[in-house]
Amino acid sequence: MINEILGEFSGLLKSTWWLAWLIAALMVIYAFAVGTAQFTVAVRTIYRSIEDLRAKLRRQRLSDTELRSRAREVAKGILDLIGSRRAGEPPFGFERFHESVQAQAKYSSETLRLYQTRFMPEVIQLRQEFLKRKLSEPELDRQYENPINYWGYQAVAVSLLNLAEKLSK
């Protein structure tokens, strides 16, 4: 069904080549009338809209704008999680070494469980969306399933932010 729609759409575009020239001429006139700065913003907006349409046609679940926004929100959530977990971390003491190690291990397991329930499903989805756009971060690929410490969680968050920035360009 999609192939039929795309075939009809491309046939329509081939038969109306003059319309593309008319639109281009109007854009040039608009550029001189309004100013180059506003014109480039308009062209960027049109380009993003076309990219969002392409994403939908490629069966990507999120548009570029939505993906960028969600990646930033999830990264912020992960950074907030590790900030709150660091603040509540049990103290470590050498005088009761065994109990301290057990408390640290339990707390670390709880942190991982919180990450896995709150963020991991969305991180997986976001990573897949970035991969569909041929964008990846090696550190995210290594850490997203099982970050072992605060640096691992931070690496996941920073990787998501880096991918969101790459998407902006």
C-alpha positions as CSV (number, residue, x, y, z in Angstrom):
1,M,0.0,0.0,0.0
2,I,2.8,2.4,0.9
3,N,4.6,1.6,-2.4
4,E,1.4,2.4,-4.3
5,I,1.1,5.8,-2.5
6,L,4.8,6.6,-3.1
7,G,4.4,5.6,-6.8
8,E,1.5,7.8,-7.2
9,F,3.3,10.6,-5.4
10,S,6.4,10.3,-7.5
11,G,4.3,10.2,-10.7
12,L,2.5,13.4,-9.6
13,L,5.9,15.1,-9.0
14,K,7.2,14.1,-12.4
15,S,4.1,15.4,-14.1
16,T,4.3,18.7,-12.2
17,W,8.0,19.6,-12.6
18,W,6.9,23.2,-13.4
19,L,5.5,23.5,-9.9
20,A,8.9,22.9,-8.4
21,W,10.4,25.7,-10.5
22,L,7.5,28.0,-9.4
23,I,8.1,27.2,-5.7
24,A,11.9,27.8,-6.1
25,A,11.2,31.1,-7.8
26,L,8.8,32.2,-5.1
27,M,11.4,31.2,-2.4
28,V,14.0,33.4,-4.1
29,I,11.6,36.3,-4.3
30,Y,10.7,35.8,-0.6
31,A,14.4,35.7,0.3
32,F,15.0,39.1,-1.2
33,A,11.8,40.6,0.2
34,V,12.1,39.3,3.8
35,G,15.8,38.9,4.2
36,T,18.3,36.2,4.1
37,A,18.3,35.4,7.8
38,Q,14.6,34.7,8.0
39,F,14.8,32.9,4.7
40,T,17.4,30.4,6.0
41,V,15.2,29.8,9.1
42,A,12.3,29.1,6.8
43,V,14.4,26.7,4.6
44,R,15.6,24.9,7.8
45,T,12.0,24.5,9.0
46,I,11.0,23.1,5.6
47,Y,14.0,20.7,5.6
48,R,13.1,19.5,9.1
49,S,9.5,18.9,8.0
50,I,10.7,16.9,5.0
51,E,13.0,14.9,7.3
52,D,10.2,14.2,9.7
53,L,8.0,12.9,6.8
54,R,10.9,10.7,5.6
55,A,11.2,9.3,9.1
56,K,7.5,8.4,9.1
57,L,7.8,6.8,5.7
58,R,10.9,4.8,6.9
59,R,8.8,3.6,9.8
60,Q,10.8,5.4,12.4
61,R,8.7,5.8,15.5
62,L,9.9,9.3,16.3
63,S,10.6,12.3,14.2
64,D,14.0,14.0,14.6
65,T,12.6,16.7,16.8
66,E,10.8,14.2,19.0
67,L,13.9,12.0,19.2
68,R,16.1,14.9,20.1
69,S,13.7,16.0,22.8
70,R,13.2,12.5,24.3
71,A,17.0,11.8,24.3
72,R,17.6,15.0,26.3
73,E,14.8,14.2,28.7
74,V,16.0,10.7,29.4
75,A,19.6,11.9,29.8
76,K,18.5,14.5,32.3
77,G,16.5,11.8,34.2
78,I,19.5,9.5,34.3
79,L,21.7,12.3,35.6
80,D,19.1,13.2,38.2
81,L,18.9,9.5,39.3
82,I,22.7,9.2,39.8
83,G,22.8,12.5,41.6
84,S,20.1,11.4,44.1
85,R,21.6,8.0,44.5
86,R,25.1,9.4,45.2
87,A,23.6,11.6,47.9
88,G,21.9,8.7,49.6
89,E,24.8,6.2,49.4
90,P,25.6,4.3,52.6
91,P,28.9,5.3,54.2
92,F,31.9,3.0,53.8
93,G,33.9,2.0,56.8
94,F,36.9,-0.2,57.2
95,E,36.2,-1.2,60.7
96,R,33.1,-3.1,59.5
97,F,34.4,-3.9,56.1
98,H,32.2,-6.9,55.3
99,E,29.0,-5.1,56.3
100,S,30.0,-2.0,54.3
101,V,30.8,-4.0,51.2
102,Q,27.4,-5.8,51.5
103,A,25.6,-2.4,51.9
104,Q,27.4,-0.9,49.0
105,A,26.6,-4.0,46.8
106,K,22.9,-3.9,47.8
107,Y,22.7,-0.1,47.1
108,S,24.4,-0.6,43.7
109,S,21.9,-3.4,42.8
110,E,19.0,-1.1,43.8
111,T,20.5,1.7,41.6
112,L,20.8,-0.7,38.6
113,R,17.2,-2.0,39.2
114,L,15.9,1.6,39.2
115,Y,17.8,2.4,36.0
116,Q,16.5,-0.8,34.4
117,T,12.9,-0.1,35.3
118,R,12.8,3.7,34.7
119,F,15.1,4.3,31.8
120,M,16.5,1.2,30.1
121,P,13.4,0.4,27.9
122,E,13.5,4.0,26.6
123,V,17.2,4.0,26.2
124,I,16.9,0.9,24.1
125,Q,14.2,2.5,21.9
126,L,16.2,5.7,21.5
127,R,19.4,3.8,20.6
128,Q,17.4,1.9,17.9
129,E,16.0,5.2,16.5
130,F,19.5,6.7,16.4
131,L,20.8,3.5,14.7
132,K,18.1,3.8,12.0
133,R,19.5,7.3,11.3
134,K,23.1,5.8,11.2
135,L,24.1,7.5,14.4
136,S,25.8,5.7,17.2
137,E,28.1,6.2,20.2
138,P,30.5,3.4,21.1
139,E,30.2,4.2,24.9
140,L,26.4,3.9,24.7
141,D,26.7,0.6,22.9
142,R,29.0,-0.7,25.7
143,Q,27.1,0.6,28.7
144,Y,23.3,0.9,28.0
145,E,22.3,-2.6,29.1
146,N,24.3,-2.9,32.3
147,P,26.1,0.2,33.5
148,I,28.2,-1.0,36.5
149,N,28.8,2.2,38.3
150,Y,28.0,5.9,38.3
151,W,30.5,6.5,35.4
152,G,28.6,4.0,33.4
153,Y,25.3,5.7,34.0
154,Q,26.9,9.1,33.2
155,A,28.3,7.6,30.0
156,V,24.8,6.5,28.9
157,A,23.4,10.0,29.6
158,V,26.3,11.9,27.9
159,S,26.1,9.5,24.9
160,L,22.4,10.3,24.5
161,L,23.1,14.0,24.7
162,N,25.9,13.7,22.1
163,L,23.6,11.8,19.7
164,A,20.9,14.4,20.2
165,E,23.5,17.1,19.2
166,K,24.6,15.1,16.2
167,L,21.0,14.9,15.1
168,S,20.7,18.7,15.4
169,K,23.4,19.2,12.8
